[in-house]
Amino acid sequence: MNILELKNVSLEKEGKFILKDINLEIWEGYVHAIIGQNGAGKSTLAHTIMGLSGYRDFSGDILFEGKSIKNLSIDERARLGITLVFQEPARFEGLGVSDFILAGAKNKSKDIVIDALSKVGLDPIKYINRSVDKTLSGGERKRIELASVYAMKPRLILMDEPDSGVDIDSVKYIFDIIQELKHKGSTVVLVTHSPEVLKKAEHAFLLCGGMLVCKGETEKMFSYLSDKCSPCQHIGSPDKSEMR
């Protein structure tokens, strides 16, 4: 079953297509990846799905569980169960870790905070009373943001470059929480140019120059990302005949 469908989605900025005729289906309950080199349109696609400002004036349609969300606000999409984890983790000076984690959670109990922090490898005793501020490292903030997503239990999670700017220990816990979210029933979409992140997905979509040029199992797409994309000049390669 498709939880999300994009139908002929195109986005134009300053007379240039950033996305062009994107058609794809996100299967419910899977870990997907949207891959490609820098500038391929990956983050733009994620921002368009989430409905961020500057990414709403697109042609085509986006369906969530079979219904169009094209005209819905970010908040309305979030209430449907769609969330986006940004490449740069959030920092809210003065906001407590506990309040941050519970902000989008239906269950507001302290036990949820303790469980979520434990799932991302952070000692609840040390972190529950801290603030989401500059005293936290990038890896800590990334893990706390993922703890908030875990507490939220969204239907669809878009994760933009989940391993960007974090330490090795944090990467391990990020990969663990991806599987935990899937186990809990969430559908995960990893937006990445990293072969290591791609390995955590089951199915992938390759973007090049704002176009979807290939899709398939992770093993097939890994060879494109690691070997064939490096010399790509955004000419729509690989051949679209391989779209299956």
Number of C-alpha atoms within 10 A of each C-alpha: 10 14 17 21 22 20 15 16 21 22 23 14 12 6 7 9 15 19 26 20 17 20 16 17 14 23 16 19 19 19 23 25 30 26 30 26 20 12 14 21 23 30 21 18 23 22 19 22 27 25 22 13 11 12 17 17 15 18 16 16 19 23 17 20 14 12 12 14 20 20 13 13 15 17 13 14 18 18 13 15 16 21 23 18 20 18 17 14 18 16 17 12 11 10 13 16 25 25 18 20 26 21 15 18 19 11 13 15 11 14 10 21 27 19 17 26 27 13 19 24 20 20 13 17 10 8 19 18 12 16 19 24 16 11 11 15 14 19 21 20 22 28 26 27 23 26 29 24 23 26 23 20 21 23 21 26 23 24 23 22 20 25 21 16 16 17 13 11 10 21 20 13 18 24 16 15 21 23 18 14 23 19 12 13 16 23 24 26 23 25 27 24 21 18 16 12 19 24 15 17 21 14 22 26 23 27 27 25 23 24 24 26 20 22 21 17 15 19 14 13 24 20 12 18 18 14 11 13 18 11 7 14 10 16 11 16 19 19 10 12 8 10 13 8
